[in-house]
């Protein structure tokens, strides 16, 4: 049987897309399943501080980039997506 390729880890710095909301941010976390370490599937969760470099699985970076607040416009009824995080790859 062929060995399963381990999940690639990348170093990133995660910052708030809205610096004014930084104090109101909930606990910053990311995680999920199917992280492969030494050929074995694992479930991993990471807590992180904004502005600090972290090393996380590459699919989790996409999760953070895709997180948005959804805000509805009372007049038009249209929803807007506002990004929560800004990601910088190190």
C-alpha positions as CSV (number, residue, x, y, z in Angstrom):
1,X,0.0,0.0,0.0
2,X,1.3,3.5,-0.9
3,X,2.0,5.9,1.9
4,X,-0.4,8.8,2.3
5,X,1.4,12.2,1.7
6,X,1.5,14.3,4.9
7,X,-0.4,17.6,4.9
8,X,1.8,20.6,4.1
9,X,2.2,23.1,6.9
10,X,2.8,26.8,6.1
11,X,3.8,29.8,8.3
12,X,1.4,32.7,8.3
13,X,0.6,35.8,10.3
14,X,-3.1,36.3,10.9
15,X,-4.4,39.8,11.5
16,X,-7.8,41.3,11.9
17,X,-9.1,42.7,8.7
18,X,-10.8,45.5,10.8
19,X,-8.2,46.7,13.4
20,X,-11.0,48.5,15.3
21,X,-12.8,45.2,15.9
22,X,-9.6,43.6,17.3
23,X,-10.7,44.0,21.0
24,X,-14.1,42.4,20.2
25,X,-12.7,39.3,18.5
26,X,-13.8,36.0,19.9
27,X,-11.1,33.3,20.6
28,X,-9.2,32.9,17.4
29,X,-9.2,29.3,16.3
30,X,-9.0,27.1,13.2
31,X,-9.2,23.4,12.8
32,X,-10.7,20.3,11.2
33,X,-10.1,16.8,10.2
34,X,-8.1,14.9,7.6
35,X,-4.8,16.4,8.6
36,X,-2.3,13.8,7.7
37,X,0.7,13.4,10.0
38,X,3.2,10.5,9.5
39,X,0.7,8.8,7.2
40,X,-2.2,8.9,9.7
41,X,-5.3,11.1,9.5
42,X,-5.7,13.4,12.5
43,X,-8.1,16.0,13.8
44,X,-6.3,19.2,14.7
45,X,-7.4,22.5,16.3
46,X,-5.3,25.5,16.8
47,X,-5.8,28.7,18.9
48,X,-3.7,31.6,17.8
49,X,-3.0,35.2,18.6
50,X,-3.5,37.9,16.1
51,X,-0.2,39.4,14.7
52,X,1.9,36.4,15.7
53,X,3.5,33.9,13.3
54,X,1.9,30.4,13.4
55,X,2.5,27.2,11.4
56,X,-0.8,25.6,10.4
57,X,-1.9,23.1,7.7
58,X,-2.3,24.7,4.3
59,X,-6.1,23.9,4.1
60,X,-6.7,25.8,7.3
61,X,-5.2,29.0,5.7
62,X,-8.0,28.8,3.1
63,X,-10.5,28.4,6.0
64,X,-9.3,31.6,7.6
65,X,-9.3,33.5,4.3
66,X,-12.9,32.4,3.7
67,X,-14.3,33.6,7.0
68,X,-16.6,36.6,6.7
69,X,-19.2,38.5,8.6
70,X,-22.4,38.6,6.7
71,X,-24.1,42.0,7.0
72,X,-27.5,42.8,5.6
73,X,-28.4,46.2,4.3
74,X,-31.7,47.2,5.9
75,X,-32.8,49.3,2.9
76,X,-31.9,47.1,0.0
77,X,-32.0,43.7,1.7
78,X,-28.8,42.7,0.1
79,X,-26.1,40.8,2.1
80,X,-22.5,41.9,2.1
81,X,-19.6,39.7,3.1
82,X,-16.9,41.5,5.2
83,X,-13.6,39.6,5.7
84,X,-12.7,38.8,9.3
85,X,-9.0,38.1,8.8
86,X,-6.1,39.3,6.7
87,X,-3.5,36.5,6.1
88,X,0.2,37.1,5.3
89,X,2.3,34.1,4.2
90,X,5.7,34.2,5.8
